[in-house]
């Protein structure tokens, strides 16, 4: 049993745990988790392909191989099919007759090419040699062709290979479009490909980038996109949308090939190139034969889902905010396709939660979808005729299901507090509620059986205004009733999100539980899964209710004798960082805090961030300009002189969502006020820390900060991080399992 790094000062564990050979979880364990993905059922549903991603910690990379499993035999029938060390095999796709599959790999060079392999094993055969590599690919439903995209992103075109004799065939170009091919889809009959392409290429802009005049222009003007169609047999192209006042940004196709749902955005550079651009797109219905384009929605700042077509060929639907009011729960809207200009019917209005579209039943009478229900996620069923929503499953877990379009079987992704993500298959949607009928397909992390995990449960309490608030409590490993434990309050981001009973959430809460901490993950006001009123509870007063929810949850744990009120820390990322900043400026009860990508000044944040409309909605529903007070009174920096809590700060250098200056402003203020503080700036251009080593660094440094200020022990040392290169497994073969 290898040592357990990064749990500084591990508390003595009960003898029963030691007898079982278990040990506490570490942050390194989290980074060494393997991930099963790209699950693909064979056409008859008797076998499944998937990829297993395995970390190589020393090289700071992940590598993937392809596995196959018999869906009736389950895990015992699992076989590894590819063994290319330090290379990647991705996205396996079954041939229409199930006799072979295709996958992409960089096994022969720097670019991805396509390979053919039989499911009973043998050598893979290379079938493409595209100069700049292969992108997306798919078999046509009629079984005749394999279509794939190839070339650099700025030059990408479509190609085809005949399925008959695929290993001897030669790829031929399907498109020779004047501009690169973007998003594309095959028609169900396999005869046509629909694709989105720009009207032009800005060659001067391309040239200036190549010559290192690489200044980034905010809201840069970019060419318009339009929808095209190409016939696979003749390779003839046809333009389907026209116009200089709009751009096509997405599409969906009806099964009968007669209709396309088109997402259209206005020709406005300040709308098309910002994060919230999706809220400015509207849905249109395109008659593919006639070219007639009917506008279906006109909802500025309201995001709508992709248009969905029922199997009956007569009905279409989409989901959007209730009555098209920004921020309200999603409902489904349906209408007959032929009823041009007709009234939409709202479905799910009486359900206090989101109603969306996952898939339709074969008879078009039911829409299945997933939704968060308190501290879980479940499968829901919307009865179209009766306009009622029914909860299909009831697991204390994170449960997600999709239906395989060809076999009709159900693919299930499941995780709970003691079970890392695993995959199952069920024969029918009716079997979703009966776990004993499922067949397990993956078990990527059997090593978790060697790890002692703290028990987790959903708990609830009354907030200041007597409203019920809930969250997840993670008890320390070896928890003893009547003993008071140090507490970490781990606040989720969003805030339109929720902590659920999945595996090791709360910023690696089980590593804290393994070292004797209790962890509270509050689903405070503003969170999803607890109804619309709960989600709306922070509008116009962002922090007050959420702050009260969090603190009353802490008080309940103290009053029950579970937590030592003199040994508490708080941490969070994004919205969790926002609330952390508010907490440290409004009380001194916590001995330590860690703020990740948190805002302190809503006035400057409004302009710095890539999201404005959602900020405005939370903070008073008007622009800050002309009246800063609504934004200023909700800014933690206004109250910064009250801060006394030692605070660690983390941010990604190029974070577009909560930009680095917010963290700089907090750090400077705390430093000048003589509050102990550290600022860690991570490389990257994303809202989260992008690379595994820095993710580990953040976790280790954060916990060391908590240990120092809460328990008076430890403290961060670079050696604790550097030694992981010697302590972690390095052999891919040693860490690969089904």
N, C-alpha and C positions, 0 to 999 in steps of 0.2 A: 504493500500500500504506500503510495508516494506521499510525501509531506503535504500539509495543507497551508500554502503560502497565502499571505494577505488577510489572514484573520488574526490580527495582532492581539496577543494576550488571550488566546482561546481559553474560555472557561472550562473547568472540569466537567466532562460529560458523564451522565449516569452510566453505571457499569453495564446495564443492559444494552446500551448503544455500542459500547466498546466490544461486548461479546458478539454482537452481530457483525462486527467489522466495519461499522459505519463511521463516517467522519463528517465534520461540518462542510457546508458548501462554501466555495471561495469565488471571488470575482474571476479568477482565471478559469474555473470550471465553466463559468458562463461564456467566456470567449472560446472555449474548446468544444462547445456544443456543436453537433453535426446537424445539418438541415436536410430533410427530404423534401423534394419539390418536383414540379413539372409532371405531376401524376397524369398518366394517359391510359385509359382503358382500351383494350382491343375492341374491334367492331362487334364481337359477340359478347364482350364483357367477361370472358373467361380468364384473361390475364391483364396485368397492369405493368406498365413501364414507369419508372421514376428515376430521378437523379438524386444522388447523395453528395452533399457539399461537405467537405472535410477540411478543417483548418490546418495549415502548416504554420505554427506559431513563429518559428525561427525566421521564416521568409515573409511573414506578415501577409500571407496570401491564403486563398481557399481554392481547392481543386474539386472537380466533380466527376463522378462516374455514373454509368447507367446500370440499373438493376431491373430484374423482372420478377414478378411474383404471380402465382396462380391464385385467382380470387376465391376459389372454393377451398383450396388447401391452406391458405393463409401463410403466416410467417415462415413456417417450416419449409415452404417451397421456394423461398427467396434464393435467387442466384445473381451474382455479380457478372455483368456481361463485358464491361470494358475495364482495362487495367493500365491506363496510360498515366504513369507517374508524372506529377507536376504539369499535367495538361488538363484541359476541360472538355467534357462531353456534355452537351446541352440539348434540351428541348427535344426528346425523342417523340417521333410521330409515327403511328402505325400506318401501314399501307391499307387501302380500303378493304382488301381481302384478308388482312391479318397475317399474311405469310412472311412479312419482313417489316422492318422499321427503318426510318431515316433519323439521323441525329447530326448536329453540327459539332465541330471540334477544331481545335487549333493544334492537334497532335502532330501535324506535319509542317508547322510554320507559325508565323505571327498572326495570320488571319484565320477566321473560321471558314471551313469548307464543309460540304455535306458528305455523309458516309452512309452506306447501306449495310445492314446486319440482319441476320436471322435470329429470332428469339431463342432458338435452341443453342446459340453460341456460334463459334467459328470466327474467322477473321473478318473485320469490317473492310468494305471496299469503298474507296474514294470515288465519288461520282461528279464532283465539280472541281474546277480549277479557276475560279474567278480571281482576277488580278488583285482586287482590293477586298476580297472576302464576300461572304454570303450573309444576308440579314434574315428577315422573316421568311418562312416557307410553309406550304400547306398542300395537301393532296386535294384534288377535286373530288367531289362526292361520287362522280360517275366512274372513278377509278382509272381514268385515262392518263392524267397528267399530274406532275409535281410542279408547282409554281413557286418560284423563289425570287427574292430581291437580291441584287448584287451591285457592288460598286461603292465608291465613297458616298457619304451621306449627301454631298452636294451634287452628285452625279448619278444617283441610284436609279436603276431600271429593273424591269421584270423580265424573267427568263422562264422557260419551260423545259421539262424533261419528260419523255414518254415513260409511263410506268411499265409498260411491256418492254422487257429487256433493258431495264433501267441501268444496269451495270455496263451495258455496251453502248447505250444511247449517248448522244451528244446534245448538250444544252443549246437551245436556240433562243435568240432574243424575242420576247413577246412585245415589248415596247421600245420605241426609239423616240421617246418624248423629248420635246425641246427643253424641258425643265425636269428636275429630279422628281421621282415618284415618292409621295409621302405615304400616308395611311392607305392601306388597300384591303379589300375583302373579296372572297370568291362568292359567286352566286350559288345557291343551293343546287342547281342543276349542273354545275360544273362547266358551264359554257362560257361564262364571262367573268372578268375581273373588274371591279369598280375601284377607282383610286382617286386620291386627291393630289393635285399638283399645282404649283405656283404658276401664275401667268407669265412670269419673267424671272430672270436671274440678274441680280445687280452685280455685273461683272466688275465695276469699279470698286465696289465695296469688298468683293472677294479679293481683288488684287491688292488693295491697301492692307488687308489683313495678312496676306502672304508676304508683303514687304515690311511687316512689323509696325505699320501704323495702326496699332491694335487698341486704340482708345475705345472704351465701351460707351455707347451713347444710350442714355436712358430713353425708353419708349421709341427706339429706333424705328423709322418707317420701313416696312417690309412689304414685298409684293403680295398681292391678293392670291388666294387659293380658290380653285374651282373643282367641281366633280366631273370625272371622265369615266368612260367605260371602254374596255377593249375585249373584242371577241377572240377567244383562244384559238379557234380553228383558223380564222383568217388573219389574225393580228391587226384587224382594222380598229381604229380608235374613233370614239364619238364623244364630243363634249356635251355634258348634260345640264350644266348651269352657266348662265351668262350674267354679266353685269359688273360695273365699275364701282357700285356703291355698297357692295358687301363681299364677304369672304367666307368660304365654306371651311369649317373647322372640324367637322366630324360627320359620321354617317352610320346608318343601320339599314339592313335590307329585309324585306318580307320574304317568307319562304317561297312564295309563288313567283318571285322575281318581277312583280309588277310595280313595286313601290320602294322608295327609299326615304328614310327619315334623315333629314339634313339639318345640322346645327350651323346656323349662319350668324356671323358677327358683322357689325357695321364697319365700314371703311374708315376707321378712326385709330390712328397710331397710339393714342393715349388710352384706348380701350383694349386693343388687341394684345398689347404686350405687357400687361400687368397681371399680377397673381389672380386678381378677382375677375379676370376677363370672362371666365365661364358664366358669370352671373349676367353678362351683357349679351350672351348669345340667345337666339330664339329658335324654336323648332319650326321646320317647314316640311311639308309632304310633297315629294316629287313623284309625278307619274312618269315612269321611265320611258314608256312608249311615246307619249305625247309631248313630254318635256314641261308640262304644266306644273308650276310651283305654287302650292297653297301655303300661306303663312298660318301657322297654328297657334302661336303664342306671341304676346307683345308685353313682356314683363321685365321692364328695366330693373336691374339689380336683383333679379330672382333667378337662381339657377334651376334648370330643369334637367332631368335625366335624359339619356338617349331615348328616342322613340322606340317603343317595343310593339311588335306585331304578333297578334294571337295566332295560334296554329290554324284557326278556322278561316283565315284569310279575309275576315270581314271587320275585325276590331283592332284598334290601335290604342296605346296607352303610354303615359309617361308619369313620373312622379315629380312633385314640386311642393313648395311650402303651402300650407293650408290656406285656401282662398288667396293664394299668391301674395301673402303678407310675409315680408322678409323675417327670417329667423324662426317662424313657427314650424311645427313638426311637419314632415312630409306626408302628403296624401297622394293617392293615385287618381288620375283623370283618364277616363275612357271615352271613346267616340267611334261610331261606325266610320270606316274609311270612306265610304261612298257619300256620307252625309256632309257634303262640302259646305263649310261655313256653319255647320251645326253646333249645337250646344254640347259641352263636355259634361259628363257625369262624374261627380266626385265620389270616390270610394274610401272607406276607412275613417270617415269624419268623426265617428263616435269613439274611436280607439285613441287612448291617451299615450301616443307614442308615434314612431315613424312607420309609415306604410310605403314600401318601395316595391320594385319589381326584380325578383330573382329569375324565376322561370314560370311559364304557364303549364298547367296540366294539358294532356293531349286533347281533352275535350273543350279546352278554352274556358272552363268554368271556374278555375281556381288559379290564383297567383300565389306562388310561394316565395318567401323572402326571409332574410335574417334580421333580427332586431335585438337590441340590448334590453334585457329585462332585469332591473336592479343590478346585482353584481354578477350577472351572467349574460350570455348571448344564446338565443334560442331560434328555432325554426318556427315561422308563422305562416298561416294560410289565410288568404283573403278570398272569401266567396263572392264572386262577381255578381251573381243574381241577388243574393240576400243582403249584400253590402255589410258583411260581418267579418271580423277578424278573430281567428282562433289560434291559440298557442298550441303548436303541435308537440313540442318537446319540453321537458322540464328537468334539466340537468344542472347541478351545481358546478358549472364548468363553462369554458368557452367552447361553444358548439357552432360549427358552420357547415353548411351542406350546399352542394351544387348537383345538378343533374347532368349526366353525360348525354349529349344530344343523340349519339348513335345508338348505344345499347339501352338507354333509358334508365340505367342504374344510378344510384345515389352515391356520390363521393363525399365522405364525411371527414372533416378536420376537427380534432378534439384535443383539448388540454384542460387539466385541472391542477390544483395546487401541488399534487404529488406526481403528476404525469406530464412530461414534456410533450410537445405536439406530436401526435400520431395520426395516421390516416386509416380509414376503414371504407369498405364498400357495403352497401345494402341493396337488396334487389328492388325494393319499391319505396316510394316516399312514405307509405304507411308504416314501414319498418323503422323509420327514424326514431320513433318514440320507444322502441324496444331494443335496448343495446345488445341483448343476447343474440339477436339475429344478425348482427354485423360481423363481417370478416375483416380482421386486422391485416393491413397491407404493409405497414412500416413500423419500425421501432428503432429510430436513429440514435437513441441515447440510452442504451441499457445500463450504462455505468451509473445512472442516477440511483439505481437500487443500492449502491454502496454509500450513498450520502444521506445523512440524517437531516430531515427537513422539519421546520416548525409547522405546527398546525395552523390552518387559516380558516376564517369564517367571516360571514357578513354580520356586522353588528349595527344597531341603530340607536339613536338617542334623540332627545328633544333639544332643539336649538333655543336661542334666546326668545324667539317669537313663538315657541311651542311647536313649530313645524318639525316633522320628523326628518332627520338626516341619517344617512347610513354610510358605511365604508367597510373596508376589509381590515381585519385585525390579524396580524401574523404574530403568533406566540413564539417565544424563544424555544430552541431545541432543549428538551428536557424540562419544559415548563412545570413549575410547582405552584399549585394554588396557594394563595396567601402570601406569596413572596412578591415584593415590589421590584420592578425591573426598570432599567433605563429605557427611554422611549425615543424612537425616531419617527417624526411625522413626515411622510413622503407624499408630496402633493403632485397629482398628475397634471399634465399639460392640457391644452385645448383652448378654453375650458370645456368646450363641447366634446367631451369624452367621458369615460368612466373607467375606474379600475374594476376588473372582473376577476372571478376565481379561476384564472389561468395559472401558468407556471412561472414562478419567480418574477412577478411584476414588481412595481414600486422601486425601480432603479436598483434591482438586485437585492430585494429585501431579505432573501434567504441567507445571504452572507452575513447580514446583521443578526438575523435570528440564530445563526450558528455560533455567534459570539456573544450571546446572552442579551441581546436587545429585543425589545418588543417594537413592532412597527405598525403604525396606523396609516392606512391609505384612505383618506376621506373622500367621498363623492359629494363634495360641498355644493352649495347652490351655484348654478351655472353648468353643472354636469348633466350629461344625458342619462337615459335609462330609468329615470324616476318621474317622468311626466313633464308636460310642457311648462307648468307653473314653476317647477324646480329649475328647469333650464333657463327660464326667463327671469328668475329671481334676482339677477344681478344687473339687469338693464337699468340704466340711468344712475346706478350707484354700485359701481363695479365690485368694490371690495367688501362692503359692510356685511352683507348676509353671509357670504362665503367665509369671511374671517370669523364671524360668530359661530358658524357651523363647525369649523375646524377646532376652535378653542373649547366649545362645549363638549366635543368628542374627547378632547384631551382631559377635560375636567371629569368626565364620567369615568375614565380609566383610573384616574387618581382616586376618586371617591370610592371606587370598588376595591381599592387596595392592590391594584395590578401594576401601577406605575409609580415610580419615585419622581415626584414633581420637581425635585432639585437636580434631576439628571435627564434633561430632555434636549433634543436637537431637531431642527427642521430643515428640509431640503426640497428642491423641485427644479424642474426645467420648463422653460417657456412660461405658460400660464402658472405653472408651479413655482417658477422663479418670480413671477409677478407677486404672487401671494406671499412668498418668502420675504420679499422686500417690504411688503406691507406689514407683515408680522414683526419684523425687527424694528420697524419705526413706530410700532404701536404697543409693544410690551417688552419687558426684559426677562420674561420667564424662561426663555430658552438659553442654554449655555453655549450653543453653537448653531450656526446656520451655514447653508451652502446654497447659493443662488446661481442657477444655470440659465443663461439667456433670458434674464428677467428685465422688465422695464422699470424705470424709476421716474420718468418724466413723459407723461402722455402728450404734452405739447410738441416736444421734439420728436417723439416716437411716431406721431401721426405722419410726418413727412418722410422720416427715415425708412419706415417699413414698406414692404411690398403689398401691404393690405391697409386700406383706408376705410372702406365702407363699414366693415365689421367693427372697427375701432369706434367710428362715429356712432354706430348704433348702440354700443355699450355705454358710451360716455355722454349721452344727451341728445343724440340724433340730430346733431347739427355740426357744421364746420367749426373748428376752433378759432378761426380767424375772425376778429371783431369782438370775441368774448372768450378769453382764455380760462375763465374761472371754472366752468364745469370740468375741464381737463385738469386744471391745476389742483383743485381740491381732492382729486382722486389719484394724484401723483405721490408716490412714496417719498420722493426727494423733498417735498414740501415739509415733511415731518422728520427730516433726517437728523436733526439735533437731538431727537429722543432716542436714537439708536445707540445701544451699548453692547449688543451681541457680537462676539467674534464671528466674522463672516468671510467665507471663502466664495470667490466669484469665478464662474466659468463661462466662456463664450467662444464661438467660432469666429475667426478673423473676418470672414466675408459673409456672415449670417445675413440673409436678405429679410428675414421675418422680424427678428429682434436684433437690430444691428449692434455691433460692438460699442458704439458710443454710449449706449445705455449702461453697459457694464463699466465703462471707463468713468462715467459720471458718478456711479455708486462708489467705485473704488476710491476715487479722489476725495469724495466727501468723507468717507469713513476714515481714510488716512489722515486727513486734516483735522478730524475730530478725535484722533487718537484711539479709534476703535480698531482692535486687531483685525487685519484683513490681508488676503492674498488674492491676486488676479491671475488666472491661468487663461491664456489665449491660444486656441488650437488652430492649426492650419486647416483651410478649407473654405468652401463657398456655400455651405449648406446650413440649415437650421439645426441640425444635429451633428455631433462629432462623427465624421465619415469613416475614420479608420480604426481598426480593432485595437491597436496598441494604445492609442490616445483615449479610447473608450475605457480601457483597463486603467490607464493612468488616472483618469478623472475619478473612477470609482475608488481606487486605492487611496489617492490623496484626500478625497472627500471623507472617507471613513477614518483616516488617520487624524483629520481635523476634528471629527466628532469625538474620537477616543481621547484626544488631547484635552479638549475643553470640557467635555462631559465627565470623563472618567479620570482625568489627570494622568494619563499614561500614553506611551507611544509618541506619536508625532511622525510626520512624513519624512522618509529617507529615500533618496533616489535608488539606493542599493536594493530596496524592497521591490522595485519595479524591474531593475536590470537583471536580477537573478532569475526572472521568469524564463529567460532564454536557456538557462541550464536546467530548470526544474520541470519544464513542460515536455510532453511527448513530441518527438520530431518526425517519427516514421509514419508515413501515410498508411502503410499497410497495417501498422499496429493500432491505428485509430479508426479504421474503416469497419463498419458493421451495418447490417440492414436496418 
